[in-house]
Amino acid sequence: MNATIFEEFLQKVDLNKYRIKYQPIKLVEMDMPRNIQALDALYEVYWTQRRVLGFEDFYDYYKNSCTKEIEDFRQKTTMCSECFYRGLPARIYRTWASIITQIHAGYVAEQVFGSGSVSMSTELDHKGIDFSAQVDGTYLYYQVKKATHSREVRVSKKVDSQNIDIILIEYEVPGAAVFAAPYKRDGTYKAAYSRFIQNKSIKRLPNGFVVFTPYMFEQKKAELLAGGGASYKAFR
């Protein structure tokens, strides 16, 4: 699978349906232990296996992978079964929607840097790295961060080593209302919309997903080929 196929998959996601279905449900908001977080299943399905499962199929895959552990956690929280299992899909969906955008960035980076050049895993994620890339012996470490005031999006992760440099991909996405009405009364673009369309590294799909373009990775590759990049050592 490549970035184009994955982008085609993202375009088919009915974000509005999921927003209506899950946005009001915030029952399972407590910290979850690593053994029932969705990260392992997300990286396994969408990166290692390179499959394109819709959310419902992914949720079934995730739930079946740790059924006992999920139920043990549910009992530990003393939350009633009906409430917990109504809230869990909403919680996992929010993680899913965030991570598949990050995984798309990994596919786009691989398209630029070369097949097999990009690594993405739960282990890297827990170290504060969303994905890494190796380009002619140089290691690059990326963290993707959506600039938002919402509590739903993951906060920037702290990197557990002082010996590497992180390339932060921080991007701003205006609210749906801005895209629906991007102009001010004087006919000029609203500031948030203007900033968005000037960012060559991202684009908005018709269904509302914001994905990454090759631009930033092409810029970094050109910098490395010109000899201007730092020689970052491998992070283990």
C-alpha positions, 0 to 999 in steps of 0.5 A: 500500500502507498500514500495514494491508496491510503488517501483514497481510503481516508476520503471514503470515511464519513466523518460527519456520521461519526461526529454525530454518533460519537461526539456526545458520548464521553463516558470512558475518559479515564486513563487506560492501561497500555495493554488495552490502548488501541495503539498496538492494533492501529499500527499492526493493521494500518502500518505493519499489515498495511490493510484499510479497515473501516472504523467498525471493522477496526474496532472489532479487531481491536476489541477481539485482540484484548477482550479479557483485558478490556473487561478486567479494566471495566470491572476495576473501574466499577463502571456498569457494563452498558455505560462502559461498552457504549463509551468505549467505541467513542473513545477508540474512534477519537484515537483512531481518527487522530492516528490514521492521519499520522499514519498517512503522514508516514506513507507520504514520507515513505513516498519521498524518502524511499520504500522501507525508509520509515518506521512507525510503532507503539515503541516509538510512540511511547518514546515520543516519536510518531515516526522516524525516517532513515535517509542515506544514513541520517535518521529523522524523528517526527512528531505530528501535532494538531494545533487545537484548543480541543481536549479530544486531540492528544497532547504533544508527547515528551521525548525520553532522550536528550540526544536527538532532535525532533522535527515537529509537524504542527498544523492548524485546522480551522473549524468547519464553519470557517471552511463553510464561510471563508470570507470576511465581509470585505471579501478577503479571507478570514485569517485562519482560512488564509493561513491554512491555504498558504500551508503547502504541507497540508490539504483538506479532503472533501469529507473534511479530513486534513492530510499531508502533502509531500512538500515538507518531506521533499524540502527536508530531502533536498536539504539533506542532499545539499549537505545541510542536514544534521547527522542525527544518530539512531534512536533506540 
